[in-house]
């Protein structure tokens, strides 16, 4: 990915018009929690949930908790409270 690709990608996020749930491992060594907060800030109406005891492999670290979060979002996206 080039710097220009990244710039265009960031600009595109602000135009998303669909419900967006960001589930993130707070201990992710590759992509820090502040990057998740930045994504949530850039995406209108995005909902961010940071999992304190999870890293980059969130589905492996916290599979049940992630499932409990995703299921209501898929059934009714507005049902998941914003925690970002």
Rosetta constraint file for C-alpha pairs under 8 A:
AtomPair CA 1 CA 5 HARMONIC 5.91 0.50
AtomPair CA 1 CA 6 HARMONIC 6.73 0.50
AtomPair CA 2 CA 6 HARMONIC 6.30 0.50
AtomPair CA 3 CA 7 HARMONIC 6.23 0.50
AtomPair CA 4 CA 8 HARMONIC 6.26 0.50
AtomPair CA 5 CA 9 HARMONIC 6.09 0.50
AtomPair CA 6 CA 10 HARMONIC 6.16 0.50
AtomPair CA 7 CA 11 HARMONIC 6.28 0.50
AtomPair CA 8 CA 12 HARMONIC 6.14 0.50
AtomPair CA 9 CA 13 HARMONIC 6.51 0.50
AtomPair CA 10 CA 14 HARMONIC 7.28 0.50
AtomPair CA 10 CA 42 HARMONIC 7.45 0.50
AtomPair CA 11 CA 15 HARMONIC 7.41 0.50
AtomPair CA 12 CA 16 HARMONIC 6.95 0.50
AtomPair CA 13 CA 39 HARMONIC 7.94 0.50
AtomPair CA 13 CA 42 HARMONIC 6.02 0.50
AtomPair CA 13 CA 43 HARMONIC 5.28 0.50
AtomPair CA 14 CA 42 HARMONIC 5.41 0.50
AtomPair CA 14 CA 43 HARMONIC 5.08 0.50
AtomPair CA 14 CA 44 HARMONIC 6.21 0.50
AtomPair CA 15 CA 43 HARMONIC 7.48 0.50
AtomPair CA 15 CA 44 HARMONIC 7.70 0.50
AtomPair CA 16 CA 43 HARMONIC 6.45 0.50
AtomPair CA 16 CA 44 HARMONIC 6.90 0.50
AtomPair CA 17 CA 44 HARMONIC 7.38 0.50
AtomPair CA 19 CA 45 HARMONIC 7.14 0.50
AtomPair CA 19 CA 46 HARMONIC 6.72 0.50
AtomPair CA 19 CA 77 HARMONIC 6.24 0.50
AtomPair CA 19 CA 78 HARMONIC 7.78 0.50
AtomPair CA 20 CA 43 HARMONIC 7.72 0.50
AtomPair CA 20 CA 45 HARMONIC 7.28 0.50
AtomPair CA 20 CA 46 HARMONIC 4.89 0.50
AtomPair CA 20 CA 47 HARMONIC 6.29 0.50
AtomPair CA 20 CA 77 HARMONIC 7.99 0.50
AtomPair CA 21 CA 46 HARMONIC 5.93 0.50
AtomPair CA 21 CA 47 HARMONIC 4.87 0.50
AtomPair CA 21 CA 48 HARMONIC 6.10 0.50
AtomPair CA 21 CA 49 HARMONIC 7.74 0.50
AtomPair CA 21 CA 73 HARMONIC 7.56 0.50
AtomPair CA 22 CA 36 HARMONIC 7.47 0.50
AtomPair CA 22 CA 40 HARMONIC 7.24 0.50
AtomPair CA 22 CA 46 HARMONIC 7.09 0.50
AtomPair CA 22 CA 47 HARMONIC 5.93 0.50
AtomPair CA 22 CA 48 HARMONIC 4.67 0.50
AtomPair CA 22 CA 49 HARMONIC 6.18 0.50
AtomPair CA 23 CA 48 HARMONIC 6.07 0.50
AtomPair CA 23 CA 49 HARMONIC 4.98 0.50
AtomPair CA 23 CA 50 HARMONIC 6.09 0.50
AtomPair CA 23 CA 51 HARMONIC 7.41 0.50
AtomPair CA 23 CA 66 HARMONIC 7.66 0.50
AtomPair CA 24 CA 28 HARMONIC 7.86 0.50
AtomPair CA 24 CA 33 HARMONIC 7.29 0.50
AtomPair CA 24 CA 36 HARMONIC 6.86 0.50
AtomPair CA 24 CA 48 HARMONIC 7.58 0.50
AtomPair CA 24 CA 49 HARMONIC 6.30 0.50
AtomPair CA 24 CA 50 HARMONIC 4.91 0.50
AtomPair CA 24 CA 51 HARMONIC 6.05 0.50
AtomPair CA 24 CA 54 HARMONIC 7.87 0.50
AtomPair CA 24 CA 55 HARMONIC 7.81 0.50
AtomPair CA 24 CA 56 HARMONIC 7.73 0.50
AtomPair CA 24 CA 58 HARMONIC 6.89 0.50
AtomPair CA 25 CA 33 HARMONIC 7.38 0.50
AtomPair CA 25 CA 50 HARMONIC 5.76 0.50
AtomPair CA 25 CA 51 HARMONIC 4.89 0.50
AtomPair CA 25 CA 52 HARMONIC 6.50 0.50
AtomPair CA 25 CA 53 HARMONIC 7.07 0.50
AtomPair CA 25 CA 54 HARMONIC 4.44 0.50
AtomPair CA 25 CA 55 HARMONIC 4.41 0.50
AtomPair CA 25 CA 56 HARMONIC 5.86 0.50
AtomPair CA 25 CA 57 HARMONIC 7.52 0.50
AtomPair CA 25 CA 58 HARMONIC 5.75 0.50
AtomPair CA 26 CA 32 HARMONIC 6.99 0.50
AtomPair CA 26 CA 33 HARMONIC 5.30 0.50
AtomPair CA 26 CA 50 HARMONIC 5.53 0.50
AtomPair CA 26 CA 51 HARMONIC 5.50 0.50
AtomPair CA 26 CA 52 HARMONIC 5.03 0.50
AtomPair CA 26 CA 53 HARMONIC 6.88 0.50
AtomPair CA 26 CA 54 HARMONIC 6.06 0.50
AtomPair CA 26 CA 55 HARMONIC 6.16 0.50
AtomPair CA 27 CA 32 HARMONIC 7.28 0.50
AtomPair CA 27 CA 33 HARMONIC 7.49 0.50
AtomPair CA 27 CA 52 HARMONIC 6.83 0.50
AtomPair CA 27 CA 53 HARMONIC 6.78 0.50
AtomPair CA 27 CA 54 HARMONIC 5.68 0.50
AtomPair CA 27 CA 55 HARMONIC 4.42 0.50
AtomPair CA 27 CA 56 HARMONIC 7.27 0.50
AtomPair CA 28 CA 32 HARMONIC 5.77 0.50
AtomPair CA 28 CA 33 HARMONIC 7.31 0.50
AtomPair CA 28 CA 54 HARMONIC 7.07 0.50
AtomPair CA 28 CA 55 HARMONIC 3.92 0.50
AtomPair CA 28 CA 56 HARMONIC 4.46 0.50
AtomPair CA 28 CA 57 HARMONIC 7.99 0.50
AtomPair CA 29 CA 55 HARMONIC 6.96 0.50
AtomPair CA 29 CA 56 HARMONIC 6.89 0.50
AtomPair CA 30 CA 56 HARMONIC 6.94 0.50
AtomPair CA 31 CA 35 HARMONIC 6.45 0.50
AtomPair CA 31 CA 36 HARMONIC 7.76 0.50
AtomPair CA 31 CA 56 HARMONIC 7.54 0.50
AtomPair CA 32 CA 36 HARMONIC 6.92 0.50
AtomPair CA 33 CA 37 HARMONIC 6.37 0.50
AtomPair CA 33 CA 50 HARMONIC 7.46 0.50
AtomPair CA 34 CA 38 HARMONIC 6.19 0.50
AtomPair CA 35 CA 39 HARMONIC 6.28 0.50
AtomPair CA 36 CA 40 HARMONIC 6.24 0.50
AtomPair CA 36 CA 48 HARMONIC 7.39 0.50
AtomPair CA 37 CA 41 HARMONIC 6.13 0.50
AtomPair CA 37 CA 48 HARMONIC 7.20 0.50
AtomPair CA 37 CA 84 HARMONIC 6.59 0.50
AtomPair CA 38 CA 42 HARMONIC 6.20 0.50
AtomPair CA 39 CA 43 HARMONIC 6.19 0.50
AtomPair CA 40 CA 44 HARMONIC 7.61 0.50
AtomPair CA 40 CA 45 HARMONIC 7.79 0.50
AtomPair CA 40 CA 46 HARMONIC 5.21 0.50
AtomPair CA 40 CA 47 HARMONIC 6.53 0.50
AtomPair CA 40 CA 48 HARMONIC 6.08 0.50
AtomPair CA 40 CA 84 HARMONIC 7.04 0.50
AtomPair CA 41 CA 46 HARMONIC 7.44 0.50
AtomPair CA 46 CA 82 HARMONIC 7.58 0.50
AtomPair CA 47 CA 80 HARMONIC 7.64 0.50
AtomPair CA 47 CA 81 HARMONIC 7.10 0.50
AtomPair CA 47 CA 82 HARMONIC 4.61 0.50
AtomPair CA 47 CA 83 HARMONIC 6.38 0.50
AtomPair CA 47 CA 84 HARMONIC 6.26 0.50
AtomPair CA 48 CA 82 HARMONIC 6.22 0.50
AtomPair CA 48 CA 83 HARMONIC 5.49 0.50
AtomPair CA 48 CA 84 HARMONIC 4.52 0.50
AtomPair CA 49 CA 82 HARMONIC 7.50 0.50
AtomPair CA 49 CA 83 HARMONIC 5.51 0.50
AtomPair CA 49 CA 84 HARMONIC 6.23 0.50
AtomPair CA 50 CA 83 HARMONIC 7.89 0.50
AtomPair CA 50 CA 84 HARMONIC 7.72 0.50
AtomPair CA 53 CA 61 HARMONIC 7.73 0.50
AtomPair CA 54 CA 58 HARMONIC 5.69 0.50
AtomPair CA 54 CA 61 HARMONIC 5.41 0.50
AtomPair CA 54 CA 62 HARMONIC 6.59 0.50
AtomPair CA 55 CA 61 HARMONIC 7.00 0.50
AtomPair CA 57 CA 61 HARMONIC 6.04 0.50
AtomPair CA 58 CA 62 HARMONIC 5.71 0.50
AtomPair CA 58 CA 63 HARMONIC 7.08 0.50
AtomPair CA 58 CA 66 HARMONIC 7.56 0.50
AtomPair CA 59 CA 63 HARMONIC 4.66 0.50
AtomPair CA 59 CA 66 HARMONIC 6.62 0.50
AtomPair CA 62 CA 66 HARMONIC 6.00 0.50
AtomPair CA 63 CA 67 HARMONIC 6.09 0.50
AtomPair CA 64 CA 68 HARMONIC 6.19 0.50
AtomPair CA 65 CA 69 HARMONIC 6.30 0.50
AtomPair CA 66 CA 70 HARMONIC 6.09 0.50
AtomPair CA 67 CA 71 HARMONIC 5.90 0.50
AtomPair CA 68 CA 72 HARMONIC 7.17 0.50
AtomPair CA 69 CA 73 HARMONIC 6.77 0.50
AtomPair CA 69 CA 80 HARMONIC 7.34 0.50
AtomPair CA 70 CA 74 HARMONIC 6.17 0.50
AtomPair CA 71 CA 75 HARMONIC 6.27 0.50
AtomPair CA 72 CA 76 HARMONIC 5.74 0.50
AtomPair CA 72 CA 77 HARMONIC 6.86 0.50
AtomPair CA 72 CA 79 HARMONIC 6.41 0.50
AtomPair CA 72 CA 80 HARMONIC 6.74 0.50
AtomPair CA 73 CA 77 HARMONIC 4.04 0.50
AtomPair CA 73 CA 78 HARMONIC 6.90 0.50
AtomPair CA 73 CA 79 HARMONIC 6.24 0.50
AtomPair CA 73 CA 80 HARMONIC 5.80 0.50
AtomPair CA 76 CA 80 HARMONIC 7.97 0.50
